[in-house]
Amino acid sequence: MMDAPLLKKSLMLPYTNLKRFIVTWILYILPIPLIHFFTNIAASGYMLNCIKYGTEEKYELPEWNQFWGYFKKGFGMIIISLIYSVPVLLYIIAGSLSDLYQGFMLLQYLDLYNIINVLIRSLDRGLVFVYFLFLYILILLAAYVAIASFVLYAKSNFGAAFNFKKLSKIVFNKGYAILFIFVLFCSSIISFLGQTLIGTKLIDEIRSKTIVAPAPILTSGFDVSQILRAVSVGLISSIILVWLFISFSYYLGTLFNRDKEK
């Protein structure tokens, strides 16, 4: 089971400095093409620093005083994730080159709700179901290992993420396994509620009209009330997710703080 007092403490962390939390949230979701690429990666690097603060049991949100430092850390996280995702990419390519783009798209919606939804839709398609089943297993395993390696990266440097001896201690740690499942469960609940409130049909229409030709949603033929509902739910969901990401990053760090390793 998870450490209830520590979980409560971690969940209250963003509340200790709402200004820094709001800055993190804005940078994480900033909907400006190209600029979003940099701010989102910097926000990811900020999460890495939250893990570091957890390992040091430093109970506060990091300052936003080194944007490019966070960007470099976040970019390092992407490289690490890609390296640990090589088996996934090879599996997608081996399945069919035409499925490569679809495979990358699936990585954006990695939560139990969407995984189960895709598997159910492919139940009557035999090999397609098997293909997606193994694909998701590989994706989850890659994510599990990559996130574990972030602890080593946060505490030391990029190369530490590939210290397999230390990494194995994290991967096979019961506390980490429980945290990973819990985070996956929470993100799935948020995804389910969000898609339920917005409507799956509307989400599919938005994706089909904006992902291929990203024209402004207001000119894509949607009803204003639908747009407002989708935006409102999206904003609320993003606030909750960023809050949880910061909290769970700190919690993860405390599981492997220096004092416990001595």
N, C-alpha and C positions, 0 to 999 in steps of 0.2 A: 504493500500500500504506500501511497505518497505521504510525505511528512506534512500533516495538516497545518501545524503552526508555521512551518517554513513556506508552505503554499500560500497561506493567508498573508504572510509578510511580503512575499514576492508579488502577489496580486495588488498590494497596496503601494508598491514601489513607484509606479507612474504618478500616483497622487502626491508624492513628496515634492514634485516640481512639475506642475501642470504646463508651465511655459515651455520647458524642454520637451515635454511629451507632445505638445501641440506642434512644435517645430518639426519633430520627428515624423508625426502623422502627415503634415502638409508635404514634406519632402518625399514621403513614401508614396503618396497618391497623386502628386502634382501632375495634372493632365495636359502637360505641354510637350508636344513631340520633341524629341532629341534631348531637351532639358530634363525630361522625366528619366531618361536613361542614366544621367549622372546623379540626379537626386535620389533615385531609387537604390542605386548601388551604394551611395554614401550612407543612406539609411540602413542598409544591410550591414555595412561596416560598423555603424553605431550599435547595432544589435550585438555584434561581436564584442564590442567594448563592454556591453552589459554582461556578457558571459565572463569577461575578464574581471569585472567588478565583483561578480559573484564568487569567483575563485579567491578573491582577496577579502571577501565578506565586507565590501565597501558599500554600505547601504545608501546609495544615492544614484541619481541619473547622471551619466557623463555629460560634460559641457559640450556645446556645439562650437568648439573653438579651433577645430582642425578638419574642415570639410574635406580637403584633398587627402588628408591622412585617412579619414574614414572611407573615402572613395577607393584608395589603394587597397585597404583591408577588404572592402566589399568586393572589389575586382578579384582579389586573391581567393575569396570564397567561391566566386563563379568558376575560376580555373580549377579549384579543388573539386567542386561539384561535377564539372565536366569530366575530370579524370576518373572519378569514381563512378561516373555514369557511362563510361566506355562500353561495358557489357550491354547496357540498355540500348545504346545507339547501334551497336553491332547487331543486336537482335532485331531492331526495327529494320535495318538495312537488309538483313538476311530474310526477313519476312517478305518484304517487297519494297522496292525503291519508291513506288507510288504512295506507300503508306508513311514515308519518312516525315513529310510535312504534318500529316495527321498525328503522328507520334509525338512530334514536338508540341503540337497544340494540346495534346492530352496532358503534358507535363504542367500546363498552367492550371489545370483543374484537379490537382492531386488531393483528394479527400475521399473518405469512405463513401459519402453519398454519391459522388459522381462515378467512383469506381464501380459501385454496386449497380448504378443506373446503366452504365455501359455494358456490364456483364449480363444483366437481365435482358437488355435489348438484343444481345448476340447469342442468347441461350439456344435458339432454334437454328443457328447457323454453323453448328458443328465445329470445324477447325477454326473458324473466326473467334468463337468463344474461347477455345484453348489458347489461341494466339494472344488475345487480350488478357486472359488469366495469368499467363506466364509473364507478359509484359508488365502488368501491374505488380507482380511479385518482385520482379527485377527492379522496378522503379522504387518500391518501398525499401528494398534491401540497400539500394544505392543511396537513398535519402538517409536511411538509418546510419550507415557508415559515414557518409559525408558530414552529417550534423555532429556525430561523435568526434570527428577529426577537427571540427571547429573549436572544440574545447582546447585541444593541443595548440592550435593556431593562435587562439586568443591568449594563451599563457606564454607562448614563446615566439615562434616565427613560422613562415610559410612551410619550410621543410619539416617542421615538427608534425604537421598534419599527416605525414607519411611514415611516422615512427610506429610501425605496426605492432611492436611489442607493447608500447603504452596504449596504442589505439585499441588493442584487443581487450585490455582491462576495462575500457569504457564500454565497448560494444557488448561485452558479456556481463556488464554491471546490471543487476536487477533494477536498481533505482532508475537508471537511464532508460531501460526498456519500458518500464511503467510510465515514465514521463513522455516518451515518444508516443506510446499508444494513447495516452491521455490528451496530448496535443492534437493528434490525428482525430480523435473523437470530437474534441471541442471545435476544431475547424470544420468538421463535417456537419455538426449541428448548426453552426452559423451559416454554412453553405446551404443546407437544407431549408432553414427558415428564410434565408434571403431569397432563394429561388422560388419558394412557396409563395412568399409575399409579392414578389415581382411577377411571377408566372413563367413557367418553363417556355411556353409558346413565345412570349414577348422576348425572353432572353435569346432564344434561337433566332428570332427575326433580327434582333439587334446585331448579333454576331454575324449573321449572313450578309447584312447590309453594310456593316462598318469594317469588318475584318478584311474583306477583299478590296473594297474601295472605301477607305475611311472618310466618307463625307460627313459633315456635321449632322448629328442626330436630328436636329430640328428640321432639317430639310429632307429627311428620309421617310416621311409619310407616317410618323407616329403621332398618336394623340397626345396633347400636352399633359393631360392628367397621367397618362402612362409614363411619360418621360419623368415627370416630377416624382412619381412613386418609385420608379427605378433608381433615380438619382438619390432620393432620400434614403431608401433602403441600402443602397451602395455605400453612402457616406457613413451611416450608422454601423454597418458591417465592418467597414474599414477601420473605424475608431476602435471597435471591440477587438479586431484582429491585431492591430498594432499594439494595443494595450496588453493583449495576451502574449504576443511575441516578445515584448520587452520583459514581462514578468517571468515567462518561462525561460528566457535567456539567462536571467539572473539566477533562477532556481537551478538550471543546469550547471551553472558555474559553481554554485555552492556545493553541489554533489561531489565536486572534485577539487575543492579548495586545498591549498597547500598544507594547512594544518592537519587535515584528514589523511593526507598522503604520508605524513611523517610516522 
